[in-house]
Amino acid sequence: MSKFVLVSAVPRPLNWFLWASATVTGVILIVTDLLQLDGLRLVNSRLVIGRDFLNVWSGGSLALSNHLDIIYKYDAYRSWQMSIFGTLDPYNYSYPPHTLFLALPFATMPYALSLTLWTIFGIIIFTYAARPYMDCLPIYLAVLTPAAVVNIWCGHYGFVIGALWLWFFSNLGKSKFRAGVLAGFLTLKPHLGLLIAFSLITKKSWRSIYIAIFVTLGLVVASSIAFGSDLWLEWLIDTSALQRQIMNDPGQKFYFIMMPSIYITLRNLPLHIALIGQIVFSCIALSLCWKSRHCGNKDLAFITATATAIILPYIFNYDLTVSCLGFAIAIYKRWADLTSYERIALWLGFASPLLVMVSQPVAPISLLLGLIVLVRQAEKDRMDEPQFDKVQLKENLNV
């Protein structure tokens, strides 16, 4: 069936309304930044245009200037940034040392040009990686989902990690070598790779696991030689402690409204309630992953990405580029087969990267409900697949 027939399954006015209503908050965020722009500075926000991309540019610049001794030292790192851009709200370099290989090329250019090329680079690779999944939507919509809009606004790694994720699942059943290499590269944000390991184990793809371990160790060794082994120790100890502090900071910080986890939603309640909520949501998500472990790899790409967003207490809306795309594809591809409740659940999951900034409790609940629908539909597809006669298949192979 052509993509045009599939898209037209959603009535045209509703088709555009579903998309526009989910992304409108992101458009407002971008316009608000442009209205307060003074040179490179966002005056009211006390940040820099491209927001978190400043960390990518800063990390690469410190590597080029041989000042890596301050990259994981919070106060020294901030002071270095402010010596260039003036007074800024807190930034910190939270990524592992081998991300500097990616950051280095973007630090060889002025900040504005670097941000532009970073954004174009991310859009190109994510669009290319999404192509095999987009049989029901125009390809350009892959980078216009709510999570994609947030990622463009923040200048973050969402497109890079999302592209690696989609490539990994595209190759999981085709090339164990490429799947393993991609799994290794996904350690650019290692906490997001929890269910990559799960997928490899459930598929019994041992060769891919060995290759992923080899690639990861290779990146650790290469970055230790290039930038110094001390950086890994600092990242593991200092940055981990800082991330815990950020997640449990008292008061209402702006970044909290960008975090769609149930732990953050419940953080102002007694600690044990937030922990119980996180454990319950995580157990449900893991059980749904286990239930869907035999589904097709394309379905698993979106199921595991969404489950990851539910399981991790420390996650941001720009990390949802893959799961957000999965909800969109499910809506447009399966519209005629969905109940009204399933359509609502999928749309809420689709809109959750921006809904979290409007009403935080909506996001984790929407992600969980959306995951339930994704798994139900994937299981239905699997049950509808033709079942082969094993005896006949064996006979055919012996001919």
Secondary structure, DSSP 8 states (H G I E B T S, - for coil): --HHHHHHTS-HHHHHHHHHHHHHHHHHHHHHHHHTEETTEETTTTEETTTTHHHHHHHHHHHHTT-GGGTT-HHHHHHHHHHHH-S-------S-GGGHHHHHHHTTS-HHHHHHHHHHHHHHHHHHHHGGG-SSS-GGGGGSSHHHHHHHHHT-SHHHHHHHHHHHHHHTTT-HHHHHHHHHHGGGSGGGGHHHHHHHHHTT-HHHHHHHHHHHHHHHHHHHHHH-THHHHHIIIIIHHHHHHHHT-SS--GGGGG---HHHHTTTS-HHHHHHHHHHHHHHHHHHHHHTTTS-HHHHHHHHHHHHHHH-SS--GGGGHHHHHHHHHHHHHHGGG--HHHHHHHHHHHHHHHHTTT-TTHHHHHHHHHHHHHHHHHHHHHHHS----HHHHHHHHH-
